[in-house]
Amino acid sequence: MPTDYISFKDTGFFSKLMCDYLAEKEELKPFYNYFPKLENFKFQMEAKRQTMSMETREVLSNSLWSQYKNTETSAEVIQNIEALKQPSTFTVTTGHQLNLFTGPLYFLYKIVSTINLAKQLSEAYPEAHVVPVYWMATEDHDFEEINYFNFKGKKIRWNKAASGAVGELNTEGLAPVFDLFSKELGLGDNANTLRNLFKKAYLDHDNLADATRYLANELFKDYGLVIIDANSKALKQEFVPFIKKELLEQIAFQEVSKTSEALSKVDGDYTIQVNPREINLFYTIKNVRERIVFEDRTYKVLNTDITWTTDELMHEVDLHPEHFSPNVILRPLYQEVILPNLCYIGGGGELAYWFQLQDNFKANAVVFPMLLLRNSALIKTENQAKKQHQLKISNQDLFLNRDSFINKRVRQISNIDIDFSEQIAHLKYQFKNLYSLAKQTDKSFIGAVAAQEQKQVNGLKHLEKRLLTAQKRKLKDAISRATTLQNELFPNESLQERITNFSQLYEEFGEDLIPNLLNELHPLNDNFVILEL
């Protein structure tokens, strides 16, 4: 099973911020704690050990037991949940939305990265026990982002009127989705396994949170993955002091705004991912998840008639902390308050907004986690790899944009030279003599010489372009075979992992898919992985 690597930077698909972070750019160091190197985790462990109370650990473990009460899981998961009560136990965490049937393929890569890092840390630090955690984004409310997945170029969509936190959505209406997906699947054991997995997850569970827990547990329980739904009264109770601080002092708005401005000054090409609000909390009850605002000396829930005085609101927080839901700014803080977490593993967009948060963590006296870019991979079937070898296409060439890919292929397989760079260089050399002559005779001719030079260079470039176009027509079939392969591996000219659902690969590789990923994806190796399975 050949494995190749390409740097994230050379793929052309990752932001400048992420590439600079992986290169440990000096100017970025104020925006994170420790860089994720194996030797640095001992410092993170010590900091977390000092700040994580035994009481919070007890609440965490008991809450997880409650969430798993109707889920058949493995001895490894049971051991990990119980171990969280111990001061020598830590977590590494990834989070993801409740996408239908896991959504894009990188859902698997996030969790594989998390499992592998937990294992590597437990081996490197035998005095510690490190648990992999998947944080379900049950409190999100953007249903349109999660109600579909792509399978063999088709979008399998769940059409439903939805509001409120997605984890609480009932699973009615998914039977027709199952029927559609079932028809798209082929024959054989792997296809039947997928049918059974979808059916048991979505048709045998009442809400999306329970369905997603079942699905992720079935895929990863043998590796000890602990799945947490933080939309819990007991867990929110641990966050009450921070909820009150946010409502009364609005520290996050001040701190994140300050950090974001500083980050943008490091490099103008860095994109600021999130903008804080004065209050970064939603109020959530059945079918409602709306922002809390402070206007005219009154706290209000937008698009509702709900209002409070300050004293009334503090009483509501004490009585019903589960009604208060952190937004993207505060969710990371909540995570680090209730988990003995060492590291957050996420995609480039996620880590980009974590860079905006460290000052808010300091203001709240919460330890900032280490940040690790999840593994990324391109998976090729044996047949695709064979085609690539026959066409003599390098792995690096596959990552070129479509026009560059085609132009390079034409030049590679053409029996004539379509590179006029040598002729252009020779032309420019000849014009050097003309410039020298113009300077010696009449300097006013320098502009005319320059214009003539540009005209002739443009002429050669135009001829080169026409010749390239003619060769494209002549080599149409060969180019078509190459672009067909690239389309298969980069659907919609995007990374495979951002489009394709795991089911498409599971139908091909079956139960070997996840073990192979666990063998090949190494979280502290900061390269894009190219696999032939």
N, C-alpha and C positions, 0 to 999 in steps of 0.2 A: 504494500500500500504506500506508494511514493508520496512524500509530503514535501512541500516547498514553502518558502516564506518570502514575503515582500514587505518592505517597511510601510507603515501606515501613510507616511508622507508620499511615498512613490505610487500609492494607489490612486491618488487624486480625488479621493472621496471623503477625506477627513479635514476638518477645519484647521486653520493656522493655530488657533488656541490649543487644540489637542496635540498637534505636532510639536509645538513649542513646549508643552507640558512634558511630553515623552522625552524631549531633548533636555529636560530640566533647565529651561531658560532661567537665568538668574533673576530677572525682573518679575517672574511669576511666583517666586518662593513666598512672598508675604501673603499669598492668597490661599495657601494650604498649609497643613501641619507637616507631617512626615511624608516623604516620597515613598511609594510602595516598593521598597526593597526588603528582602527577607530579614536582614539584620535590624531594620528599623522597627519591626513589629514589637520588639521587646519594650520599647519606650511607650508605644501605644497601649500595650497590655498593662503596664504599671500605672499609667494615667487613668485608665478605665477602672482598674481594680480599686483605686483610691476613691473614686466618685460614685460607683454603682453600689447602692445599698442592698443589704440582704432582704429587706422588706419588699423592694421593687422586684427583686429576683423571684421572690415567693409569689407575688401577684402575677408576674409574667408566666411562670410555670403553670400556676393554677388556671390562668385564663386560657392557655394553650390546651390544657387537659379538657377544659370545657368545650373548646372549639373542635376538638378531635373526637368527642364522645360518640359521634355517629359515623366515624371514618375508620375503616379497617386499615391499619398501617403496619409498619415493620418494627422489629425489635430495635433497629438502629434509631428510628425516629423516637420511639418511646424512651430509649436511653438518653437521647439528646434533650428531650423536653425535661426529663427529671434532672439531668446534669446542670441545667440552667440555674438551679438553686444554689450551686456551688460557686464560691468566689474565684475559683481557678478556671471557670468556664467562660468563654467569650464567643462572640458571633462574628461572621462576615455576612453581609446582607446585600441582596439585590432586590429591586422593586420593579413591578410591571403592572400595566393595566389588565383588566379582566377581558382581554380580547377573546372573541369567539374562537374556540378551538386553538387557543394560544396566539392567534394572529401571525405576525411575521416570524420567520425562522430564528431570528436572533433571541427570541424568548428562550429557546433551548441554550443558546450560547451564554446568555446571562447566568442561567442556573448552573450550567456545566462549569463555568468560570468560578462560581461561588463554591460549589462542591469541591472542586480541585484545590482552590486556595485553602479552604478549611482543612482539608486532608494534609496539604503541604505544611501548614502552620502547626498542626498537631504533631507531625513528625519532627519538625525542626525544634519545637518547644515542648518536649514530652511532659513537662510539669503543668502544661495547660491543655484544656480540651476545647477545641474550636468547632462550633456548630454552624452549618450552612443554613441560611434563612432566606425564604422568599416572602417578601412583603407584598401582599395583595392590595392593590389600589382600589379598595372597595368603596371609598368615599368620593371617588371621582364622579362627575356627572355628565361628561361628554359622551353620550351614547353613540353618536355618529362615528367616533374614532374607533370604536371597539366592536361594532355590530356585524363584522364581516371577516372573511379570510379568503385568500387567493389559492385556487387549486387548478393547476394545469392551464393557466391563463384565464380562468373564469372566476368571477367574484361570487362567493357563496355568502349571501346577505340575510340577516335577520331583520325583517321589517316590523317595526313595533313603535307605538307611541310611548315615549319614556320620559320620565322626569325624576329628579332626586338622585340619591346616591346609587350608582349602578350595582353595587353589591347586593342591594335589597330588591332588585328587579326580579319579578317572578319569571319563570322560564316558559310560560305559556307561549305558544306560537312557534316553538322550535321543532315540533314534529314535521312540518313541511320542509324545514331546512334540512333535517336529517334525511328525509326522503330524497331531496335533490342531491345532497352530498353522496348518499348511498348509490344513486344511479351513476354518478360521475366516477365512482371507484370501480376498479376492475374486479377480476376474480382472484381467488387465492386466499391463503391464510392471512397475509399481511393486510389485505383489503378488509377481510372480515374482522380482524383485530381492531382496525380503525373504526369500522361501523359499530362494534360493540363498545368501544371506548367513548365515542360520541353519544351513543344512546344512553349508556349508564350515567355519563356525566350530566347531560342536559335534559333527558327525559325522565330520569329517576330522581332528580333533585329539584327543590321548589324555587330556589333563588340562584342568582348568578354567582354569589360568593361560594355557596356550598358546591355548586357545579365545578367551579374553577379549582377549589381545594381538592375535590375528588380527582380531577384530571391531572393536576400537577403531582398529587400524591401517587397516583398510579404510575406515572412516568419516572418518578425519582425517589420513591420511598426506600428502595433498596440501598440508596446512597446517603440516607440519614437526613434528607432535606426536611426542615421544619417550616411549615407554612403558617403565616400569621395574618389574622384579620384584626387590624388595630382599631376598627370601629367597635369598640367595646367599652362599656361603662367602667369596668374595673381598671382597664388600662388608661382610659382618659382621666380617671381620678388621680393617677400619678402625675398627670400633666396640668392639673388645676392651677398650681402657682404660676405657671407660664401663661396659661390662658388669661388669668387675671392681669398679669403684668402687661400682656399685649393689649388688652382692652383699656387699661388705665394709663399706661405710659407710652404705648405705640413705639416701642424701641426698635422693632424690626424695620419700620419705615425709615427711621433715621440711619440706622447702621447699614442696611443693605443699599440704600441710596448712596451713602458715602463710599462703600466698597465698590459699587458698580462704576462710579465716576473714576475712582482710582484705577480700576481694571481697564477702562476704556482709554485711559491716558498711557498705559503701557504700550498699547499697539492699536492704532485706529482700525485695523482689520478684525479685531475681536468683536464678535457680536454679543451684545448684552441680551441674555435669554429671557429674563423675567424682570418685571418692574413691581416693586412692593406697593402695597396700598397702605393707607393710614392704619387700617385694621385688617389683618391678614387671616381672618377667621370667617367661616360660614356658619350659619345656623341651620341645622338639619333636623327635620322631623319627616314623617311619612310623606313621600312624593315632593318634598321641598328641600332644596339646598341653596340658600341665598346668602349674599354678603351681609355682614353686619357693618353699619356705618354709625358715626357719631355726628349728629346734626342738631343745631338749636338746643344744645345741652341735653339731648336725648339720644339714647341708643335705639336704633331702628333696624329691622330686617327688611331689606329691599323687596319690593313687589309683594309685600304682605302688610297687614295692619298691626304687626307685632312691634311693641315698643317697651322700653324699660327706663326707669331711673337708674342711677349708678348702683344704689343699694339693691334694687330689685334684680339687676343683672348679676351682681355678685352672688345673690341668693340662688339665682337660676343656675349659675356655674357650679355652686356647691351641690345643688339638688340633682341636676341633670348634666353632668360634664359630657355625656355621650351626645348631647345636642350641639356641641361645638366642634366644628371640623376645620382643621388647619388647611390653608391653601398651599400652593407649591412653595411658598417662602417658609412656612412654619412646619410643613410635614417633615422635613429632614431633622429639625430640632426635636420634634415629638419622637421620631424614630430613635434618636440617640439618647433621649431621656429614659425610654422604657426598655432598651436593649443594651446588653454589655458588648457593644459593637466596636470592632476594631477598624473595619474597612467597608466602604460602600462601593459596589461594583456596578457601573452603569455605562451607557453609551455616551458618545461625544456630546450630544445635546444636553443630556442630564448632568454630566460632570461640569459642563460650562456654567450652569446656574449654581452648582455647588460652590464654584469659585467666588460667587457673589455673597456667600453666607458666613464666612468665618468670623467677621467682626460681630455679627449678631450672636453667634455662639459664645464668643468671649463676653459679650454684654450680659448674657444669661448664665455665665459660668458653667457651660456644658462643654465637654471635650469634643473637639472637632475630629471626625474620623479620617482615616487615610482614604484616598480616592484612587480607584483603579479602573482604567478603561477595560471594558469587557473584551473577551476574545472575539475576533471576527474571522470568518472563514468563507471560502468558496469551495463547494463540494461538487466534484465531477464524478459521473458514472464511468465505469470501465469503457463503455462505448464512446462516450464523449472524449475521454482521454485518448482513445485510439484515433478518433478523427483529428484531434488536435495534433497528434504526432504525425499523422499522414500529411496534414496541411502545413507542417513545420511552423506552427504558431507558438511563440514563447508565452509563458505565463504572464510576463510583464506586458506583452502586446495586448493581451486580453483586456487589460484595464484601460487602454486608450479610449478616448471618446470616438464615436462612430466615424466621423470624417477622417480623423488621424489614423484610425485603424485601417480604413479602406485605402487611403493614400499610401500607407506604408506597405500594405499587401500588394498593391499594384506595382510599386517600385521593386518589391522583392521577387515577384514572379514574372515580371516583364522581361522579354528578351532584348529590350533596348534600354539605354540609359535615359531615365527621365529626370535626372537631377542636373539642372543647369547652373548649379552654384559655382562650378569651376569656370564656366564661360562668363558668368557675372563678375567673378573675381578678376579674370583676365581683362574684361572690359574696363573695370575700375582702375586697373593698373595702367592701361593705355591712357586713360583720362588724366592720370597724374602728370604726364608729360604735357598735356594741353594746359593744365592749370599752371604749370611752371612757365610755359610759353606766354600765357596771358599776363602773368605777373610781370614778365620782363618787357612786354610790348605795351599793352594797354589794360590796366587793371579793371576797366569798366566791362571787359569781356568775361570776367570771372563768373558773373551771374549767368551769362549766356552759356558758358561751358557747363556749369552746374545743371542748368535746365536740360541741356542736350544729354548729359550723362543720365539724369533721372529718366528722361524719355526712353533712352535705349535700354536701361535696366528694366523699366516697366514693360518694354516690348519683349524682352527675353522671358520675363516672368509670365507674361500673357501667353507666349508660345509654349512654355513649360506646362501651364495650366491646361491649354487646349490639347496638348499631347497626352497629358494625364487623363483627361476626359475621354479621349479617343481610345486609350488603352483600357479604360474602365469598361467601355462598351465591348471591346474585343475580348476582354477577360471576364465577362459578366458571370458566367457559370462558376468559375473558380472563386470569384469574389462573393457570390451568393452562398457558396458552401461555407466560407469563412464567417460571413455575417450571420448565417443561420446558427452556427455554433456559438458565436458571441451572444446572440439573442437568447439562446437557451440558458446560458450561464449568467447573463446580465439582463433579466427581463425588464422591459421599459427603460433600458439603458441605465438601470440602477443596480446596486449590489443585490445579489441573489437573496441575501439574508433579510433585506428590507421589504421584499415582495413575497417570496415563496413561503408557503406554510409547511410545517414539518411533515404533514401527512403525505405530501408529494414525494418526499424522500423516504418516509417510512414504508410507503407502498413498494418502493424499490428495494430497500435494504432491510426492512423489518426490525426485529429486536436487536440486531447488531448496530443499529444507528447510534444510539446513545452511548453504549460502551466504547465504540470507536471514537466518538467525540471526546469522551472522558480520557481516552488514551492519547489523543493528539492535541488537545487544546490546553496549553500551559499558561495560566493567568499572568505570571510574572515575566513572560517572554513577550515583549512589546513589538510583535510583528503580526501582520495579517497572514493567516494560514491558508494554504491551498492544498486541498485533500483530494485524493482519488480513492473512493471507497469501492 
